[in-house]
Amino acid sequence: MTTAPDRRFATLAIHAGQSPDATTGAIIPPIFQSSTHVQDGVGVMREGYEYNRSANPTRTSLQEQLAALEGADHAFSFASGLAAEDALLRGLLTPGDHIVIGNDVYGGTYRLINRVFGAWGVEHSVVDLTDAASVEAGITERSRILWVETPSNPLLSVVDIAALAELGHRHGLVVVVDNTFATPALQQPLALGADVVVHSTTKYIGGHSDVLGGAVVTSDADIAEKVGFQQFAVGGVSAPMDAWLTTRGLKTLDVRMRRHSENAARVAEALGQSPAVERVYYPGLADHPGHAIAARQMRGFGGMVSVTLTGGPEAAAALVARTRVFQLAESLGGVESLISLPARMTHASVVGTELEVPANLVRLSVGIEDVDDLVEDLTAALAGL
């Protein structure tokens, strides 16, 4: 099927980059599990395929799918989300440059920027992305990138992408949005003015906790050329099987994100009624500080919920040990529900920094199980805390 660019999201998710096999007519494109390709003469390649690091048909299919879903011209698939971020940053920055990041950026991103790129001579400012004055104050004459994460991990902060894009462009910055939590099913940052979107495709895009991956998506030809060079030269590419699994996951992204969002809303409401819960972080709640922005720039509020507990860190540790449907594990975005303690797990690397998260914070990746089972599981686990 040739997919027109004006097809709706769910149709693009299934058909973009997914033409039936030309030889056999197989409706699902095969996995091209090959490291190299025959040439018809020296330098005479078939469809441009030479060596798996430079290009692979399975990876090409995924990249076309990702570009279509973000409304972009270019997409690059990597072996992990951090590999994607690393390639983007290396393509855009040089020693002495500066990057502006939010004060609740993902811990792995902060570690990459602070320790890896810091050692390379790249400096950074940590700002409150919800406050334009704070962002302005963090920009220097060497600033090159404004890095935005919305909703953020794990505090679910929501910021106005269009406003930040305008601010960043006024200062000549490349505006990057980490769209991992929302996915293109719920939010399309490029349409709101961002220059680049990054994903950990391990999460909702893959959707089944069975593959690692990352992506950089853009319509800027210059940025695409730089990222493409990094992908080829450094080689942190998606393996064919990983690309195929991610493609398979993408086909159900629309229906999964609807269910994740519905379940998370119910879970957030139930948690708010527990005396053991101090605060619920979920953009779908009317009292969330970013609710109005989320309602305007998103098509749903997502499947992530975080809470702080009145009983402190001890209560948080007890809660994650008591749940039975929610499983204690890092990562997120799979069909199964997960629970974690960010301060001791995903965000342990930022303890003692300005990005430190509360020790009594519990993060929930709400899956697509029967929501009554999820609510009952949490209610029972919270009882007596």
Long-range contacts (C-beta under 8 A, 24 or more apart in sequence): 3-68, 5-68, 9-69, 9-184, 9-185, 9-254, 10-254, 10-255, 12-65, 12-68, 12-69, 13-65, 13-69, 13-185, 13-250, 13-251, 13-252, 13-253, 13-254, 14-251, 16-64, 16-65, 16-67, 16-68, 16-69, 17-60, 17-61, 17-62, 17-63, 17-64, 17-65, 17-68, 17-247, 18-61, 18-65, 18-247, 29-57, 29-58, 29-61, 30-58, 31-58, 31-240, 31-241, 31-244, 32-56, 32-57, 32-58, 32-240, 33-240, 33-241, 34-240, 52-237, 52-240, 53-232, 53-235, 53-237, 54-232, 56-237, 56-240, 56-243, 58-240, 58-243, 58-244, 58-247, 59-237, 59-238, 59-240, 59-243, 61-243, 61-247, 62-238, 62-243, 62-244, 62-246, 62-247, 62-250, 63-215, 65-247, 65-250, 66-199, 66-201, 66-205, 66-215, 66-217, 66-250, 67-217, 69-184, 69-185, 69-250, 69-253, 70-179, 70-184, 70-188, 70-189, 70-190, 70-197, 70-217, 71-184, 71-188, 71-190, 71-191, 71-219, 72-190, 72-197, 72-217, 72-218, 72-219, 73-218, 73-219, 73-221, 73-224, 74-217, 74-218, 74-219, 74-220, 74-221, 74-224, 74-227, 74-228, 75-215, 75-216, 75-217, 75-218, 76-215, 76-216, 76-217, 76-224, 76-227, 76-228, 76-231, 77-201, 77-213, 77-214, 77-215, 77-237, 77-238, 77-243, 77-246, 78-213, 78-214, 78-215, 78-216, 78-231, 78-236, 78-237, 78-238, 79-212, 79-213, 79-214, 79-236, 79-237, 79-238, 79-239, 79-242, 80-200, 80-202, 80-212, 80-213, 80-214, 80-236, 81-108, 81-180, 81-198, 81-199, 81-200, 81-201, 81-202, 81-203, 81-213, 81-214, 82-108, 82-109, 82-112, 82-200, 82-214, 83-214, 83-236, 84-198, 84-199, 84-200, 84-214, 84-215, 84-216, 84-236, 85-109, 85-112, 85-198, 85-214, 86-112, 86-116, 86-234, 86-236, 87-216, 87-227, 87-230, 87-231, 87-234, 87-236, 88-176, 88-196, 88-198, 88-216, 88-227, 88-230, 89-113, 89-117, 89-122, 89-145, 90-230, 90-234, 91-223, 91-226, 91-227, 91-229, 91-230, 92-144, 92-145, 92-174, 92-223, 92-226, 93-117, 93-122, 93-144, 93-145, 95-120, 95-121, 95-122, 96-121, 96-122, 96-123, 96-142, 97-122, 97-123, 97-142, 97-143, 97-144, 98-122, 98-123, 98-124, 98-125, 98-140, 98-142, 98-143, 98-144, 99-123, 99-124, 99-125, 99-143, 99-144, 99-145, 99-146, 99-147, 100-124, 100-125, 100-127, 100-135, 100-138, 100-139, 100-143, 100-145, 100-146, 100-147, 100-173, 101-125, 101-126, 101-127, 101-147, 102-126, 102-127, 102-128, 102-129, 102-147, 102-148, 102-149, 102-152, 102-157, 102-159, 103-127, 103-128, 103-129, 103-354, 103-355, 104-149, 104-152, 104-153, 104-155, 104-157, 104-355, 104-357, 105-147, 105-149, 105-152, 105-178, 105-355, 106-149, 106-152, 106-153, 106-178, 106-180, 106-346, 107-342, 107-346, 107-347, 107-348, 107-349, 107-350, 107-355, 108-346, 108-349, 109-147, 109-149, 109-178, 110-349, 110-350, 110-353, 110-355, 111-349, 111-350, 113-147, 114-353, 126-354, 126-355, 129-157, 129-159, 129-164, 130-157, 130-159, 130-289, 130-290, 132-163, 132-167, 135-164, 135-167, 136-167, 139-171, 139-173, 143-171, 143-173, 144-173, 144-174, 145-173, 145-174, 145-175, 145-176, 146-171, 146-173, 146-174, 146-175, 146-176, 147-176, 147-178, 148-175, 148-176, 148-177, 148-178, 148-189, 148-194, 149-177, 149-178, 149-180, 149-181, 150-177, 150-178, 150-181, 150-182, 150-187, 150-290, 151-181, 151-182, 151-283, 151-290, 151-294, 151-302, 151-304, 152-181, 153-180, 153-181, 153-304, 153-346, 153-363, 154-281, 154-304, 154-306, 154-342, 154-346, 154-347, 154-357, 154-361, 154-363, 155-281, 155-306, 155-357, 155-361, 156-181, 156-281, 156-282, 156-283, 156-288, 156-290, 156-304, 156-305, 156-306, 157-289, 157-290, 158-283, 158-288, 158-289, 158-290, 158-291, 158-293, 158-294, 159-290, 159-293, 160-293, 160-297, 161-187, 161-189, 161-192, 161-193, 161-194, 161-297, 162-192, 162-193, 162-297, 165-192, 165-193, 165-194, 165-195, 166-193, 169-193, 174-223, 180-204, 180-333, 181-302, 181-304, 182-298, 182-302, 183-253, 183-257, 184-253, 185-253, 185-254, 185-257, 185-299, 185-300, 186-257, 186-261, 186-298, 186-299, 186-300, 186-301, 186-302, 187-297, 187-298, 187-299, 190-217, 190-218, 190-219, 192-297, 195-220, 195-223, 196-220, 196-223, 201-246, 202-331, 202-333, 203-331, 203-332, 203-333, 203-334, 204-253, 204-256, 204-257, 204-260, 204-303, 204-332, 204-333, 205-246, 205-249, 205-250, 205-253, 205-333, 206-245, 206-246, 206-249, 206-333, 206-334, 207-249, 207-250, 207-252, 207-253, 207-256, 207-333, 207-334, 207-335, 208-245, 208-249, 208-334, 208-335, 209-331, 209-333, 209-334, 209-335, 209-336, 210-245, 211-242, 211-245, 211-246, 211-249, 212-242, 213-238, 213-242, 213-243, 213-246, 256-335, 256-368, 257-300, 257-302, 257-303, 258-300, 259-368, 260-302, 260-303, 260-366, 260-367, 260-368, 261-300, 261-301, 261-302, 261-303, 262-371, 263-303, 263-366, 263-367, 263-368, 263-369, 263-371, 263-374, 264-301, 264-302, 264-303, 264-304, 264-305, 264-364, 264-366, 265-301, 266-371, 266-374, 266-375, 267-305, 267-364, 267-366, 267-371, 267-374, 267-375, 267-378, 268-305, 270-375, 270-378, 270-379, 271-305, 271-307, 271-378, 271-382, 274-379, 274-382, 275-310, 276-309, 276-310, 276-311, 276-315, 276-319, 276-382, 276-385, 277-307, 277-308, 277-309, 277-310, 277-382, 278-307, 278-308, 278-309, 278-310, 278-360, 279-307, 279-308, 280-305, 280-306, 280-307, 281-305, 281-306, 281-307, 282-306, 303-332, 303-333, 303-365, 303-366, 303-367, 304-332, 304-363, 304-364, 304-365, 304-366, 305-363, 305-364, 305-366, 306-342, 306-361, 306-362, 306-363, 306-364, 307-361, 307-362, 307-364, 308-358, 308-360, 308-361, 308-362, 309-360, 309-362, 309-385, 311-360, 311-385, 312-359, 312-360, 313-343, 313-359, 313-360, 315-360, 315-385, 316-341, 316-359, 316-360, 316-361, 316-362, 317-341, 318-385, 319-362, 319-381, 319-382, 319-385, 320-362, 322-380, 322-381, 323-377, 323-378, 323-381, 324-377, 324-380, 324-381, 325-369, 325-373, 325-374, 325-377, 326-364, 326-374, 326-377, 326-378, 326-381, 331-365, 332-363, 332-365, 333-365, 334-365, 334-367, 335-367, 335-368, 335-369, 336-367, 336-369, 337-364, 337-365, 337-366, 337-367, 337-369, 337-374, 338-364, 338-365, 338-367, 339-363, 339-364, 339-365, 340-365
